[in-house]
Amino acid sequence: MKIFIIGGAGYIGSHMVKIAHKAGHNVITLDNLSTGHQDAVLYGEFELCDILDTSKLDKLFKKYKPEAVMHFSAYSLVAESMTDPYKYYNNNVSGTLSLLKVMIDNNCMKLIFSSSAAIFGNPKYIPIDEDHPKDPINPYGKSKLMVEEILKDFESAYGLKYLTFRYFNAAGHDPEGELSERHNPETHLLPIIMQAVNGQRDSVSIFGNDYDTNDGTCVRDYIHVNDLANSHLKGLDYLNQSESSSAEFNLGNGSGFSVKEVIQQVKDITGKDFKVLLEDRRDGDPPTLVASDIKARKVLKLKVKFPEIEKIIQTLD
């Protein structure tokens, strides 16, 4: 298929570009490079474009005539969303509306949308399945939930066919070494730990040790970035089945690891020690986020290749 990968110069998007190309798809990356890197787009065409630029989007849709869209183009820092909500609602919600309008206008009716576990807020139960109550506690999560509701209306009104993938914690690097996580500043736990291992930072911070978890630190469900990308290929196959309907899926490994556990795992695997500092809690961090992956495994026939945190860590530089 001919696929637009929106945000394909970013961490998850660039891995998606590679995996979709290797699977035989014709990929075109659209990215404004606000956080992405053009040199991470290793395959297919690249177009510099902001999703808020409806006019340019329309020209690109008419130029390439994509059959489907994968939408990774969102700001995603919880703490930043608390201090600058306009940035998040403008890009994540208004930008998606701009994209959806152009899709409908150009009769491109298949979308895979990157949502987030942040839509659930503080969990009422663990693991979190697709029917768990949605009560986001930060503007980032609220922006993702708003888009999920918009997609339902677009399906009803215009016949848009979509899948919503709610990521838990994406982690790891391309096992072939061509791609990595390159956020600046880096905010994700595993690459921060690896920077400490490699001497690129003096310490690793734990934000709060008084959560209601086994060791007091936050627990998260980590899924390898390649497993996420392969999930999208499975999702594309699903959307191409005439009898399939739009759906939402939680994507994780179905198991959780605390911040302390992840730090210790890296120390054990690398044989290197580093300073760990305790700091105050961050606003908007739920104690535990662990996915139920039963629906994705059953409906999309998903089987992750990196089920253990050790295997994910071993793909890091």
Buried (B, 14 or more C-beta within 10 A) or exposed (E): BBBBBBBBBBBBBBBBBBBBBEBEBBBBBBBBBEBBBEEBBBBBBBBEBBBBBBEBBBBBBEEBEBBBBBBBBBBBBBBBBBEBBEBBBBBBBEBBBBBBBBBBEBEBBBBBBBBBBBBBBEBEEBBBBBEBEBBBBBBBBBBBBBBBEBBBEBBEEEEBBBBBBBBBBBBBBBBEEEBBBBBEEBBBBBBBBBBBBEEEBEEBBBBBBEBEBEBBBBBBBBBBBBBBBBBBBBBBEBBEEEEBEBBBBBBBBBBBBBBBBBBBBBBEBBEEEBEBEEEEBBEBBBBBBBBBBEBBBEBBEBEBEBBBBEBBBBBBE
